[in-house]
Amino acid sequence: MAVKYLLSEDRIPTMWYNIAADLPAPPPPPLHPGTLQPAGPDDLAPLFPMGLIMQEMSPERLIEIPDEVREIYRLWRPTPLLRAARWEKALGTPAKIYFKYEGVSPAGSHKPNTAVAQAWYNREEGIRKLTTETGAGQWGSALSLACQLLGMECLVYMVKVSFFQKPYRRSMIRVWGAEVIPSPSDTTESGRAILAQDPDSPGSLGIAISEAVEVAAKRDDTHYSLGSVLSHVLLHQTVIGQEAMEQMELAGAYPDVVVGCVGGGSNFAGIAFPFLGENLKKGKKTRIIAVEPAACPTMTKGIYAFDYGDTAKLTPLVKMETLGHDFIPPGIHAGGLRYHGMAPMVSHCHQLGLIEAESVMQNEVFSAGVSFARSEGIIPAPESNHAIAQVRKLADECKESGDAKTILFNLSGHGHFDMASYDNYLDGKLEDYAYPEEKIKEAMKNLPKV
Ligand SMILES: *Cc1c(COP(=O)(O)O)cnc(C)c1O
């Protein structure tokens, strides 16, 4: 099998897999936020190292993972692939359900896979410090871990409402040696502008991105780091799918369906793109399904258009499925799935009809997560529960048809810091909410005219 040469004896992949090489056409390039012309490598250089910019635009199928990055991956990789046999039984389904468990990383999710790689390429080019934003704290904790392991400084702007509601992720960031500031803050112009309008602003990912980007753009020794959406981030996550493919092979199985939850699209791409590559190269017919919250329906209801990545319009424009850069997320419990846009590469694959998208409501999401935890023990992150809800639907379909499909999903992280959300669900306090069509139409009026 072709996958073998991608893995070393310690069974950690030696290469990242770049789906761009196997697509019929690449996605459109990003545009400069000032000129609205295609952005070249130099336009991105104030924020990112050349090593990552080259990956962002690379047509190469396989990109070598640096030895030091693989050495750090060994702290938690390869991650386990498990068969959810007890859950299959509880559901009474003939389906064979496998999951890849990324919750075993020190930060408890897939995010360190790219955090370590991004910190490494920055340090190679003499960068001393990284800035970033974080919502619920998953990405901020992953990047602070990576910077600590590679001897770099890290500054995290954390959405203010989460800073106070999710104190333990904030504590992890500090244990791993980074500085964490609630956003909006008075440390940046973007933050001060928001505070002048609304001193009690709870913050948003878009605002926190503006603050982190502003600090990085002003200093030569500092760059910015993004935890999802960009193509190089998706690339780094393909270690998940490559390992899963080899592990499935050891189990004598190959998936009929691959499922992942989507926020910005990185863990989904990580598990799905290696299998999508097999569809494209070898004519395999695996169905690939991305699952999002009905409250933030970027893929199922958004528009495919050029849009900004942040509220203050400082980032390059990318063509993506979007709810508009001024999208204000409703207070749902899957903090990691509240971004207004979807990765350009995932959006492009969706537009080409190569992958499917589904949305699910909150109560169904938690009900599936609790059902899974009661059979398999693992308490999943609320984000991961979106994938689990979709898998349960597929398992029910198999029960009706008697079809014993093989299903693989990515369990992107554990939910140990999200127990308040589980309490809300168990106490019957979660409300189902679907983002209204009118709001989407309204936001579309503010899309940049390109
Ligand atoms: C951040 C996060 C997500 C969503 O981000 P993607 O880039 O879409 O993967 C999903 N699951 C967990 C556990 C996360 O921390």
The ligand as a MOL file (V3000), in Angstrom:
LIG
                    3D

  0  0  0     0  0            999 V3000
M  V30 BEGIN CTAB
M  V30 COUNTS 15 15 0 0 0
M  V30 BEGIN ATOM
M  V30 1 C -10.6060 23.8550 17.9560 0
M  V30 2 C -11.2890 22.5650 18.0160 0
M  V30 3 C -12.1440 22.1280 16.9680 0
M  V30 4 C -12.4970 22.9860 15.7830 0
M  V30 5 O -11.4300 23.4030 14.9900 0
M  V30 6 P -11.1360 22.7790 13.5540 0
M  V30 7 O -10.0630 23.6200 12.9980 0
M  V30 8 O -12.3900 22.8370 12.7520 0
M  V30 9 O -10.6850 21.3810 13.7840 0
M  V30 10 C -12.7100 20.8780 17.0680 0
M  V30 11 N -12.4850 20.0690 18.1290 0
M  V30 12 C -11.6840 20.4520 19.1470 0
M  V30 13 C -11.4860 19.5230 20.2970 0
M  V30 14 C -11.0560 21.7100 19.1180 0
M  V30 15 O -10.2600 22.0820 20.1160 0
M  V30 END ATOM
M  V30 BEGIN BOND
M  V30 1 1 1 2
M  V30 2 1 2 3
M  V30 3 2 2 14
M  V30 4 1 3 4
M  V30 5 2 3 10
M  V30 6 1 4 5
M  V30 7 1 5 6
M  V30 8 2 6 7
M  V30 9 1 6 8
M  V30 10 1 6 9
M  V30 11 1 10 11
M  V30 12 2 11 12
M  V30 13 1 12 13
M  V30 14 1 12 14
M  V30 15 1 14 15
M  V30 END BOND
M  V30 END CTAB
M  END
